[in-house]
Every structure is written in structure tokens, then in C-alpha cells.
Amino acid sequence: MNNIDIETGNRIQQWLGAEYDSDTVAQVQKLVDNNEETELIDAFYKELEFGTGGLRGIMGVGSNRINKYTIGKATQGLANYLKKQFPNQVIKVAVSYDCRNNSQQLGHLVADVFSANGIHVYLFKELRPTPMLSFAVRHFGCQGGVMLTASHNPKEYNGYKAYWNDGGQLVAPHDKNVIHEVNAIQSVNDIKFERDHHNITLVDEDFDKLYIDENKKLSIHPEAVSAQKDLKIVFSPIHGTGIIVPKMLSAWGFTNVQVVEEQIKSDGNFPTVIYPNPEEEEAMTMAKQKGQALDADVVMATDPDADRVGLAVKNHKGEMQLLNGNQIGSLLIYYVLSSKKAKGELGDNDFIVKTIVTSNLMTDIGNSFGVKHYETLTGFKFIGEVMTKLEGKENYLVGGEESYGFLVGDLVRDKDAVNACAFIAEMAAYFKTQGKTVFDVLLELYENYGFYQEKLISLTKKGKAGADEIKQMMADLRANPPQSLGGIKVKEIRDYSTGVAHALADGTKTTIDLPKSDVLQFITTAGDVISARPSGTEPKIKFYCSVKENLDSRDAYEQVLAKLEDKVKRIMADIVKD
């Protein structure tokens, strides 16, 4: 095994030690005996690290895999940090898990470690959505929380989302500090695995009502729901925790919710889809087909931990059309702001939030209503961070990101697909009382603010070799940045890793007022925005493109759409090299 470096080799030898259980040792030894060099390198070349979504990886043996030891080590490190941050206090955490293979076992393992460290655990008795974990942290007055999930990743993945006392995922300085505590654990013997039953309280399904009731209080137009209670809704949880969504919709007053039967059962193998990700057209196929057959008003589907939602609505041809995350978020922002303005409920301190790779259509809508907007780095935890910082000073209304994550109201500090499904349904009901479809209103937005078209291209690069390749791609873009894209000159380059925005025309450099992050943005003279960003939770590099044209009349929709799609294609061909 000539390609295994000393550090990786040392980790492999460590995992063959007596402190690891016999089954783990046998699996590692088998890889060694079979000379599985590539697998050994990928499994041991590094320690799993917190990214934009926490700890996430492929399940299996190794320091770079999700297993009882990496999860145990992360939990012990978090426990040690909580004790230092909250001395002489009764420390409480909430723990939940989704439908993924091993999620329940890992959730109980996390509870074991916390309880063994004298920390009181509110452990969900059954699988529940990520936003409910955030809600529980706030409801029970916890200092932290953990959700076992890999969100929308393929079935071989699992993960660990760590939360702070505000109900949001770890951000600076806590994320790095927890990593420091985790790395300080040199032996698995330092991990306390023995459960203390006295420190564990089970959270049963009665908690669902608390969460649903608090969300229902946020309803803006309950009278529209009453008038359109039989709105035709098709929903799929894609085998995940979103099965609570029909309960939420029923509580709000919707009586005609049809669930995709083939995808109701929780199943970590996700047998009916390739990827359990509502961002993918394929994952929405069954729901969309059922919606077309039933002539549904809205078709919605959530990812395994129910923090992302996909949406299809009837278009101007009467066909079910999938909307992207930018369109869904823009519609929600418009619905909330326009409704509150009509009711005289918009205040001077109200604000909305989006991420830097999300459509500027959201910003345009906010500006038109005189509502402040904030931009954050990619990852909803940064939106949650803004909410916490401004709590008591300003009033968060709604926010979202292009990756299908949205939140209306401030009950939680994470994206919430259960909350978003309720508001999407209410929005559709309200528009229907005005004789409009959701798609009609989308076209109105394009007429009023400009026709925005977005495209995301993700390149998957697995293992250590893939990680190195992604680093090189970003290095090449920085060393030789494009001067034009799709035949349009680049006027500004924003490098979030250095925090500098560079205007090419006169060489002016300005500071970007955001934390450092490995993101490059290219702004063209036409106002197009193209972003390159390695994913923090997947072995991918992502390229985002947003372009805009005027739409003078909805009759020109098809023509302008074709023009925009061609423009996106030309731009992406210039920047995406695979």
C-alpha cells in the first residue's frame, strides 16, 4: 500500500487497537487484508469536520466515516464544550433523528454519551423533522441539540447537525471551538458511552401539537384557507419525516390533502427515488404525476429530514410545472410582504434574509415594500445567526435560500419545510380567492421586477482525489479568472475567501462585510451573477448562475425564457470545466 501516507497509516493502526470493538476491528482488518487501498485512504485520510450543515459522511468504519466512534467522539467533544460554556448549570440538550439507516441507533448513542456526561437529554421517541429539533431546543430551554440526518444526500450517507442554545446550527466561534474539543480527544477510552437513564426524558407525539399550534398562530389569511379548504394538495414525504406535514395542513384547515402512497413509509433506502432530494426533478416525479392526474393546485414534497420542500404548480398551459428554490422563496416573500402591507402590519424594523447565491429577485421584492434585507453566506445556519443577533431589535418575517430552504416567522432557527408547506398552501388558497394561480403570480413578479432565470450545476468529485481536484479548480479560477462569460464582460469579482470585491474597470477594491468563505462570484456588466462554491456537506463543487431580462408581457414568456436559457448555457459553458 505504497500510496498511504504516514498519518493515514497511523489512523488505520489506531483503529486496529484493542479499544475498538471486535466488529469494527474485523472490518478494518478485512480492508487491509484485501489491499483496499483507495477505500482505506478515503476512510482514514482525515477526520470528519463540521461544514455548513454539520458532520456528514458515508457510513462505515474509519475516521472519515459516520460510525459509533466518530459520532461518539463528536458528542463527547460537544459535551465537553457545553460544560465549559455553561459551568455550574444544569445542561440540557435535545436529540432527534430522521429515517436514514442507523439514524435511530446513532440518535440513542448520542443520548447515551450526553447522559453519561451528566447532561439532561430530551430524546425524541420517534423520528421527527430537523425543524422540530430546533423548536425543541428553544421550547425546553436547552443549551444545545443534535439532529442525526444527512438531509437530502444519497442513502449511503448519514450525519450530525449540532445546535446551540438559540436553536440554530453551530456558527463561529462555537463551530471551530467544538472541533477543537473533538480533536482534543485522543482515545476512544475518553468517550463515555454508558447511558444514565435518569438523564433522559423521552419526547412523544404530544409534542407535535405544540409545534403545530405555534405555527398555526403565524397564519396570515386563515379566512382564505376556510374559503378554499378543499384546495387540491398532493404531498410526498419521500420516505422521510415529512409525514407530519399532512397533520400540519389538516390543523390549518385543509381537507383535501392526497399523499403519494408509494412514498409514505419511512425507509432509509429510499426505494422509489435515485436521490431523496426535492431539488432533483426525478425525486418529484411520482408526486408530480399524481398531481397531474388529480388536477392539483399544488404538489409538494419534502426531503428526508423535512427541512427542504419542492413545489410544482399548474402553469399557464394547465400542466404541472416544477418551480426552483429561487422562485418558491420569491413567491413566499411576496406573499408575506404584500399581505402584511395590505393589513397594515409592516413595520420599520421588519426584515427578510437570503444567501449570497440566492436570486436578487428576493431583494427586489423586499426593496419595493421598503423592507430591509440581509445577505448571508450559503447555509441556513447563517440566516439563523442573523435572526438571533437581531432578536429583540428587529423583526424577522421570512427568508430563504435557493436550495429549497425557507422559513416564515421566527419559531425556529433553521429552514423548515413543514412550516413552508403550510404557508405555500395558504398562499395558493389566498391567490385562488383572487382568481389567480400561483403561476399567475409568478408571472406578475417577472413583469414587475424582471424575469430572473437561474441554473445550478453540481460536479461530484468523491474521495481524497476528488477533494484535491475541487481545490485545484478553485485555485485555477482565482489564478486565471474569466474576463468575460457568455460573451458578456465581467465587471466585478468577489472573492469571499479574502473578503475583497475587485472592480475590473478601474481596479478598485472594496471589503466584503461577511465572514471568510471559499466562494468566488463573477458579476457581468449585464448584472448576471455567477458563483463557484465547493459544498460544505457533499463531495461536490457547485456553480450557480442567475440572469435577468425584462418581461413586458406574459405573452412573451416562452420567448424570453428561451433567450434566458440560451444565455445561461453560454455563460456556464465558459466557467464550468469538467
Secondary structure, DSSP 8 states (H G I E B T S, - for coil): -TT--HHHHHHHHHTTSTTS-HHHHHHHHHHHHTT-HHHHHHHHSS----BTTBEEEEBSSSTTSBSHHHHHHHHHHHHHHHHHHSTTS--EEEEEE-SSTTHHHHHHHHHHHHHHTT-EEEEESS---HHHHHHHHHHTT-SEEEEE--TTS-TTEEEEEEEETTSBB--TTHHHHHHHHHHT---GGGS-----GGGEEEE-THHHHHHHHHHHTT-S-HHHHHHTTT--EEEE-TTSGGGGHHHHHHHHT---EEE-GGG-S--TT-TT-SS--TTSTGGGHHHHHHHHHHT-SEEEEE-TTSS-EEEEEE-TTS-EEEE-HHHHHHHHHHHHHHHHHHTT---TTEEEEEETTS-THHHHHHHHTT-EEEEE-SSHHHHHHHHHHHBTTBEEEEEEETTTEEEESSS-BS--HHHHHHHHHHHHHHHHHTT--HHHHHHHHHHHH-EEEEEEEEEE--HHHHHHHHHHHHHHHHHS--SEETTEEEEEEEETTTTEEEETTT--EEE--S---S-EEEEETT--EEEEEE-SSSSEEEEEEEEEE--S-GGGHHHHHHHHHHHHHHHHHHH---
